[in-house]
Amino acid sequence: MGYAALGLSIVGFVTGLVSPFKVLLLFVLLLLFVSIGFAVANGLSLLRTALVVVAAQTIIQTSYFLGAVARYALTHNRMRPVL
């Protein structure tokens, strides 16, 4: 599970660096179905399935946000005069 979380965070960060918001929506929808399928395949209860879905969505959306902030910081790096 740790490697899956690391992979999700890397995918989210790279997506935030190079892609618009619409791409995140596609990843979130795809991740919803994949995480539900994972939980059902492993025989998890309804509560644990919900936790898997929420954890996966939180990881990818947070890392996307950090990637988008990094993209903004890298592309809008102008010096502003001090008043």
N, C-alpha and C positions, 0 to 999 in steps of 0.2 A: 504494500500500500504506500510505503514511503517513496518508492520509485515512481509510482503513478502520480503522486502529488508533486514530485519534482518535475516530472514530464509535463503535467498540466501547467505548472507555473512557468516553465520555459516557453511552452506554446503560447500561453497568454501574453507573456512579456514581449515575445517576438511579434506576435500579432498586433500588439499595441504600438510597437515601433514602426511597423510598415503598413498597416492596414487601417481603413476607415472603420467607423462604428458598425456599419452594416455587416461586416465580416464577423465581428464579435457575436452578433445576433445569430448568425448561422452556426457558429461554434457552440453557442449556448444551447440551441435547439438540438444539435447533434449530440452534445454531451448529455443532455437530459435522457435521450433514448438509450444511449450507451450505458449510462450509470444505472438506469432501471433494469436493463438487460443483465448487467453484471450482478446486481443484487438478486434478481430472480434466479439466475443461473447458480448462484451460491446458496440459495435457500434462505435468504435473510428475511427477518420479520418486517412488518410494515414500518415500524419505528426505525429500524436500522436502515431500511431502504430510503426512508426520508432523510436520515442523517447522511447517507452516502451521497444523495442528490444535492443536498444543501452544501456539504463540504466541497464537492467537486465544483459546483457553481461559484462558491465563494472564492476558491483558489484561482479559478481562471479569470473571474471578473476583477479581482484585486490585482492580479499580475498584469492584466490588460491595462488597467488604470495606471499602474506604475510605468508600463511601457509607453503609454500615451504621454505621460508627464515627462518622461525622458526624451521622447521625440520632440516635444515642445521646447524643452530646455536646450536640446542640441540644435534646433533649427532657428530659434528666436534668441540667439545669443548676441544681441547687439549691445554695445556700450551706450549707456544713457548718461547725459551730462548731469553732474551733481549741481544742484542749485544752491 
